[in-house]
Amino acid sequence: MAEHWYRSTLTELSTTIAWLPPSVASTIILIVVAFIALVSGGAITGILPLLPGLRRIPLIRDVAFSLKNHVRVLMMLLALIAALPVMQGYSDATLYTLSRSFACLFILTLGFGLIRAFRLGVNKYRDRITRLKGTEDISARSHQTQIRVLHRLGEFTFGVIVVATALMMFPAVRQYGVSLFASAGAASLVIGLSARTVFSNLIAGIQIAFTQPIRIEDMLILNGDWAWVEEINATYVVLRTWDRRRYIVPISWFLENPFQNWTHSAPSLVGTVMLALDYHADISAVRRIFDEEIEKCPGWDGDRGNTACQVTDINTHSINIRMIAATVNAGMMWNMCCALRERMLTRLRAEMPECLPRGRTALVSAEPGEAPWPDRLISPPVNRPETGPWTGPDITRKSA
């Protein structure tokens, strides 16, 4: 009924401007129809979010705003396709070409509109997961990785299908596509070999989504750089370094090469700080200062089981002390280690200056039984503060 009324209206409009050449009149009618459809589509997408009951649903408002141009173009193409049968002055070949072109544009607009709507829904779902579980939750990051990779693969596959379907509206392209798929000759072999890298990355993306050797915001070591996984696309991965550089890596690389993933099982990492101290250092006092200062360092997770201060090595000049502590996440490890190193040096310089490493030199006489000269070079004197929290024995000698 609506279609009959629409075509009757267009016929009456054609009669009104019959004094013009038929082709010119038909072109004017098509332009008017397209303009009215565009305006109507904009009005629909603008009014829809304001209707009672839909005003409180943010998703409806976002979809209407995101797809407003697609809706307007779809309504315009529908109006043009419905108006073509009553147009006069065009040859059969022109009408056929216009109808096929409008149908092709309609398929492309509808397909990519669906992709845009699907992307909007996926982004809303991912934001909801982030709000509920946070960015540090392993299960949330695993779920987001699967969603993102499968979403990109789905978009790519559906986009290829949409473009192929739209191009099949033209007989020449359809015959070429059929012959291409049916052919088993050299052309198919060349195309298959040239697309091998693309297909291997697509298959690698599916494997990444399910096996998950990497996830969104995992911290990796690549070419000696710390890098966080910023994006996982259908064929490549974007890695973000600490100085904001980006690595663009084919996704198949992560299945063919070994790499370090520091946050694969948990976001927490253990940071290490090394100090070289003098042999006169009181290890128990150094350990007490470490226990006091680690609690003031940003990023420490409070786990005493992964916190230790130990002598790990000695040499002819100093002893090496290793301090370890677990951090809340990988991003805080560097800051925690730097803060701990600065705090330890400040406390040791102020309260235990004899701990700082020094060089020792002694001149020994060739005569047997004669003491080394000068005597103070054996152990340089250290001027300790008169008062301080450290109460250990005075192991230095007073200067003369």
ABEGO torsion letter per residue (X at the ends): XAAAAAAAAAAAAAAAAAABBAAAAAAAAAAAAAAAAAAAAAAAAAAAAABBGAAABAAAAAAAAAAAAAAAAAAAAAAAAAAAAABBGBBAAAAAAAAAAAAAAAAAAAAAAAAAAAAAAAAAAAAAAAAAAEAABAAAAAAAAAAAAAAAAAAAAAAAAAAAAAAAABAAAAAAAAAAAABABAAAAAAAAAAAAAAAAAAAAAAAAAAGABBBGBBBBBGGBBBBBABBBAABBBBBBAAGBBBBBBAAAAAABBBBBAAAABABBBBBBBBBBBAABBAAAAAAAAAAAAAABBGBAGBAAABBBBBABBBAABBBBBBBBBBABAAAAAAAAAAAAAAAAAAAAAABAAABBBBBBBBBBABBGBBBOBAAAABBBBBBBABEABABBBABBBBX
